[in-house]
Amino acid sequence: MVDALCRWGLSDEARHWLLRHSCDGDPLSGYFAGQIATAAHLHQAITADEVDDELVDHTGAVLRIMSGCEGMGTTLEHYPPASIVLTAHATRFARLEPTALRYINGAILANRLTVDAGKCGCGAAHAEDLVRQYLDVLTRPAWRAAAAAMNPEHAQWFDHNTTAVRALLDY
């Protein structure tokens, strides 16, 4: 269904749905996350003057998926507006209330930007700025509490990786 929507042109309703609900956590989302970002003009939606939390959340999911879907679909490295979308997401992410899912998306993006910025569609200096923005949010007490509310094994993994990213940046 998502593939068909992306190929046939989008009504306003279809675009709204794609930008907020199309990637539902299924591992196969990697095959079409890039198509969604392109067809639904994610770069325009996330940089608009008014953006709802649902769009910011789904953008985080799409970016997370694209950052790790090599061999499946369009990666951030091959998505021309990746840098613009990452910048807008990091800025808007800082204004959100903490949740476990938001923490996961931010932590994975910070980690992937640290490991290989080139594969995320931005240069090293820009990636470092983005990582610092994500870490500024992820290290807030309320955000750490949201992470702690996750499955304890997941919380430990994210806490360890956030600490490792901070150490790499001498944060």
PyMOL commands that set and color helices and strands:
alter all, ss='L'
color gray80, all
select helices_A, chain A and resi 2-8+12-21+27-31+33-39+42-46+53-67+76-78+82-93+100-115+117-120+124-138+141-148+152-168
alter helices_A, ss='H'
color red, helices_A
deselect
rebuild
show_as cartoon
